Amino acid sequence: MIKVREITFDYTQALTFFLEADIFEMQNSVEAIHNQLHSRSGTKNDYKGWVDLPIDYGIKEFQRIKQAAKKIQAHSEILLVIGVGGSYLGSKAAIDMLQHQFHNLLPEDEEKAPKIIFVGHNMSTNYVTSVKEVLEHQDFSINVISKSGTTTEPAIAFRIFKKILLERYGEKEAKNRIFVTTDANEGALYSLVQRKKYEKFIIPDDVGGRYSVLTAVGLLPMAVSGINIEQVMNGAKAAYEDLLEPTLEENSAYQYATVRNLLYDKGKTLELLVNYDPNMGSLAKWWQQLFAESEGKNNQGIYPSFATFPTELHSIGQYIQDGRRDLFETIIKVDQQNSNEFIHYEEEDIDGLNYLANKSLEEINDKVYQAAVLAHTEGGIPNLIVHVPEVSAYTFGYLVYFFQKACAMSSYLFQVNPFDQPGVEAYKKNMYALLGKPGFEEHEMRLKSILKRQYKEIKLEK
């Protein structure tokens, strides 16, 4: 176990599956990849701009983000964040992790910032209708996030909700309520901004979507929600400095990456990211996209899944304990909660809980964690543990950079490009053809032929 300021990474609960020396045998490969990451060599399509973001972000743009957030807070009860994948998962992870878990139910006088509603990440008519109903009697603004401006799901959502906003406020006021986060020099949204003069924030050319949390993509929604984005960047900067050393003895993110690869070689092909607080569920979804899209190529890679304990110990716990031995767990363990509750003593003791009297829920949750680690490691499940001192904007920023650095390293160790996603384009091509998008006529004919043949085969089987 090594310490990096306040956050520690512990792989000792996995050492029955590999030798510690095996980690350090990978030093030469790790150092070469580290130098490749930090050299920033290659074209903008290498998407390595995120590496230095914690120390090299645009101060002027950062100040504009904070000013825009204050503007939105002053005149809006709701901010619609329109985006899909990396355009929304990062900010949602931060907001769900750091806000009051039931902020939407708090009395209005206790609310300190607009509610954030995410749209454009699904095509559910029920979801869109529900959002429209919520907007009927509340002032709102829009932050649309898309590099190209033509990604189907967010583009549809923007068309729907921009119409509502324009009808309610008119063209002039729309300039105060539409905020666009897009490419610096091209694309559909860039052209729209040029014509309509909406306020624009930049998605850097060399930062891909799932690595964009620490740009305006993630920072503007966070700031509007009331999160201290300076502390987020401070945490990321601390992680940058702690993880700048390429030696495996000193770099916990690289240790995590190498251990994952060693476990994969031992047949552990599924990783379960475990947390003990429901407010970290969206962080797990962001982590899942980060690793799935970065590593899942060339018919290899670790499948990333996630669970909240002890909830899932009462649902999939049996499978974890006694099912296939092809998984391992990575636990985000928060060591100090920001508040606490205690079990009180009752004379009748009907539920038999008096043995827990005066114990805190934090202490009980910690014993659940210890019990699960013991049971699962004894049952053949390696456990990796990321200890986090507390839930804060600072530790969120640190975790984001930690996982990004680990993911890039792990992907290169798998000998795949961490920054592309060729598999995602396959379904998009089919979707465009089936929806009749111009330019996809030949592909549409091919798909119709396949579907027709499949229909005939099903009829013959019946």
N, C-alpha and C positions, 0 to 999 in steps of 0.2 A: 504493500500500500504506500502511495506517495501523496504528499500534500501539495496543493497549488493554492496558496493563500487560504481562502475559507472553504474551498471545495476539494473533496478528496475522492479518488477512484480506488476501489478495492476489488482485486481479482482473486483474493486468497480463497474464496469459497468455490473456485473453479479449478484449483490446482491439482485435483485428483484426475483431471482429464488431459493435462499436458504438464511438461516440465517448465519451471520458470526460466530455465536457460533457453528454452525454445523461443521465448519472446525476444531475447536479446540477440539471438542468431539472425534476426531480421533487420538488425541495425543498418547495414549497408543499404538495403532496399529503401528503408524508411528515410534515411538521410538524403538519398538521391531524389526521392519523391518530394521531400520537404524543400529541397533546393529548387525543384521544378515549380512548385507552388509559389514560392516567394520570389522567383526570378521574374515573374510576370512576362515570360517570353511567349512568343506566338502572337496570334491575332486576337482581336476582340472576341471572336467566337470561342476562345478558350475559356471565357467567363470566369476569370480569376480575380475580378475586381473586388469581390467580397473580402478577400484575404486581408487587405489593408484598410478596409472601411472604418474599423474602430479608431484608427489614428489619422485617417486621410479622408474624412467625409467633408462635404462642402459646408462650411460654417454659415455662409449667406443663405443657402437653401434650408439649413437646419433652423435658422432664425425665422425664415418665412413659414416653415411648417408650424412653429409655435404661434406665430401671429395669425395664421389661418385657423388654427385650432381655437384661439380665443374668439375670433370672429364667428365661427360656427357655434361655439358655446353661447354666445350672446344672443343669437337669433333663432336657434333651432332646438327643438326638443328631441329630434331624432336625426342621426346621420346614417344614411343608406350607404353602405360600402359595397360596391359592385365589383366582383372579381371572382375568379375560380382558381383552385390550386394554390400556388405560391402567392397569388395576389390577395388572398384573404386569410389563409391558414395561420400565418405568423402573427398578424395583429389579433386574430381571434384567440390564439394561444395565450398571448399576453393579457388580453382583456379578461378572459375567463379565469386565468390564474391569479390576477392581481385585484380584480374588482370584488365587491361584496357579491357572494354567490346568488343572492336574491335581490339584486339591485332594482330589477324591474318591479318588485313588489313593495319597495320602500315608499313611505309617504313622500309626496312631491317636495316638501320642505327639507327632506333629508338627502335628496338627490343633488349631487354636486356637478353633474355633467350630463350631456345628452345621452340617450340610449343609442347603442350602436346596433343596427340591424344589417345582417349580411344577406345579400341577394346576388344572383348571377352565378351561383355555384350548383344549381339544379334546374330542371325543367318542369318542376311540379306545379301544375296549375293551382292546386290547393294552397301551396306555399305562397305563390305570388298573390293570389286573391286575399289571403290572410294579411299579408303585408299592406296591401292597398287599403284594407279596412282599418288597419292601425293608423295609417297616415291621414285618414279622413278629417280628423279634428286636431291634428298636431302639425306644428311647423317643422319642416325638414329641409335638409341639404343632401347633396349627393357627392360622393367621392368615387368616381369610376376609375378602375385600375386595369390597364391592359397595354402591353407594349405595342401591339399591332392595332388594337381597336376593333379587330374583326373576329376575335375568338367568339364562337357562336353563343355560348351560354351568357357571358356577361354582355355581349353586344345586344342580345334580345332584351335582357333586363334593363339595360340603359335606354333602349328605345321606348320601352313601356313606361318607366318611371320618369324619364325626361319629359315625356308628353304630359304626365300628371303635373310635374313641377311647372312647366311652361304655362299650362292652362290656369294654374292657381296664382302664379306670381308674375307672369309675363316675361318678355324677353329681357327687359332692363334689369329686373330683380334677379333673374336667373344667373346673371353674371356674379352675383354675391353668394349664390347657393350651389353652383356646380364647380367642383374641383376635380381636375383631371390629372392623373398620374400615368405618364406614358413615355414614349420614346422622345429623345431630345430633338430629333430632326426629321422624322418621317412617320408615316402611318395614318390611319383614318382619324384617330383622335387628335393627332398632331395637327392635321388639316382643319379639324373642327375648331380647335383652340385658335388657330390663326384667323379663322373667319369670325368667331363669336367672342373672342377675347376672354375666355374663361381662364381662371387662374390655373397654371400648370406646374406640376412637379415632375421631376425627371426619374425615370428608371435607367440607371447607367447602362451603356452599351455592353459592358463587360461583366454584368451581374445577372445571372439567370433567376427565374422566378422563385424557385425554392430556396435560393440563397439571398433573397432580397429583403428579409425582415428588417435589417438595419438601414434601409433606405426609406424614402418617402412612402414606399409601398406599405410598410408596416408602421412607420413612425407617425404619420398623420392621424390614422384612426386611433392609435394609442394615445396621442396627445389630446385628441378631442374627448376621449373617455376619461381623462384626468390623470393618466399615468405620467410620471416624471420621466420624460424621454432622455433627459441628461443623465439620470441614474442608469437607464438602460444602456446608454453608450459607455458610461463609466465601467459598468460590469463587463461589457464586451471588450473594452480596452484592457482591463485587468486580465481577461482571458487571453487576449492577443499577446500581452507581455509574458504571461506565465507559460504560454505554449509556443514561444518563439525558439526555444532551445530544441534542436532536432534529436537529441539523445533520448533513448527510450527510458533511461533511468530518471529523467527529469520531466518528460512530456506525457501527461496522463491521457490526453486525447489520442496520442499515437499508441499508447499502451492499449487503450480500448479498441482501437482499430486492429492491432495485431492479434489481440486475444480473440476477437470476433473471427478473424481469418483462421486462427489455429483451431477454434471450435468447429468451424465449417469443415475443415479437413478431417475432423473426427466424426463427421456425420450430423452435426448440429446445424440444421438448415433453416430453422425457424427461431426468431428472436421475439420474446415477449417483453415489451417495455412495461414495467409494473410501477404504479404509484399508489400511495395510501391516502390520497386526497382527491375527491371528485373534481375539484377545480383545475386539476392538471390534465384532464381528459383531452382538451384541445391541443395542449402541448404535445401529447402523444400522437395526435393526428398529424400535426406538423412534422414531427420526427418521422412518422411513417412515410409521408410523401418524400421527405428528404432522402431517406435511405432506399426506398423502393424505386424511385425514378433514377437515382444515381447509380445503384448497384445492379439492378435487375436487368442484365443484358447478357447476350451470348449464351443463353440457356444456363445461367448460373446466378449466384447471389443469394443472400439470406432473406427469407420472407419476413418482413417486419409486421408484428401485430402488437396489441397492447391490452392491458387489463388494469382495473382498479381493485385493489384488495382493501378490506376483506370481502367486498361485494362478490367478486368473481370466484372467491374461494368456495362460495355456496352455489356456484353454477358450473364453471369449468374446472373447479379445483380437483375434482376426481380425475379428470383427464390429465391435468398437469402432473398429478401424483403417480398415476398408474398407466397412462396412455403411452403412445409411441415415445421413444427416447431420442427424438430428433430435434428437441428444442432446448433453448437456454433462456434465462431471465436476466434482464438488466433492470435494476431497481433504482428509481429516483427516490432517495430517502431524505425527507426534510427533517432535520434533527431538532429544530426548535420552532414550535408553532407561535403565531402572533397572539393567540388567545387560548384560553383553556376552560374546561368544564370538569367538575368533580362529582363523583358518585356519593350520594348522601346515605346515611344509615336509616333503616326503617325497622320499627319494633317487630312487626309481624314476619318480615323476611320471607314473604310468600314466594318470591322469585329466586330465593337462595343467593342473592347478590351481596349480602352484608359482608362477605369476605373481601369485597372490593371497596367497601366504604372508605371514603377519603382518598381513594386513588383517582388520578386524573384520567380523562379520556386519552390524553397524549401518551401517558404511561401505558395504558391498555393497548392503544394502537401500536406502540413500540413492541410490546410483548407479542402481538399478533405477527408483526414483521419478523421478530426473532424466531417464533415458532414455525412460520412458513419457510424461512430460509433453511432452518434445520431439517424440516420434513422434506423439502424439495431436493436439497443437496444429497441427503441420505437416499432419496429415491432416484438419484441419477440425473438430476437437473443442475447444471452449473449455474451459479448465481454471480453476477457482476453488480457492484453497488456503487452508485454515484451519490455521495453524501453532500447534501446542500444544507448550509447552516440555517436558512430561513427563507420564506417566500417574500421576495421583494423585487422591485424593478431592476436592481443591481444584479441579483442572482439570475433573473430571467435573461438579461443581456449576456451574462457569463455562460449560461447553459446553451444559448443559441450559438455562440461562437464555438464553444466546446464541441457540440455535435456537428457543426459544419466542418470544422477542422478534422474531426475523426472520420466523418463520412467521406470527405475527399481522399484522405489517406487510405481508408479501407477500400474504396472503389479502385484506386490505382493499384493496390495490392492484388485485387482481383483482375487487374489488367483490362479494366474498362474505363471509358471516359465518364467522369462523374457529372458532366455538365450538359449532356444531350439526353434526349428521350425519344429515340426513333420509333419505339413500339407504340407510343401514344398517337403518332401520326396515322397509323393503320386504321384505327377506328374512325378517325376524323375523315379520312378519304372515303370510307364507306358511307359515313353519315351524309357527307356533302352529296354523294352520288344518289343516295336514296331520297334525299330531300329535293333533288332536282337543281342543284346549284350549277349555274352556267360554267362550262369548261370541264365537267365531269361526265359528259354524255357516254363516252366509250366505257368508262368504269361502271356506269349505271346499267348499261346493257349486259356487261359481264356478270354483275351481281344478280340481275333479274334471271339470267340463265342458270346461275347456281341455285337460286331460290326455287326456280321451277323444277329443276332436277331433284332437289331435296324433297319437294312436295310429292313428286311422282314416286320416289323411293318409299316415303312414308305410307302412301296409298297402297303400294305393292305389299309392304310388310303387314298391313292390316288385312 
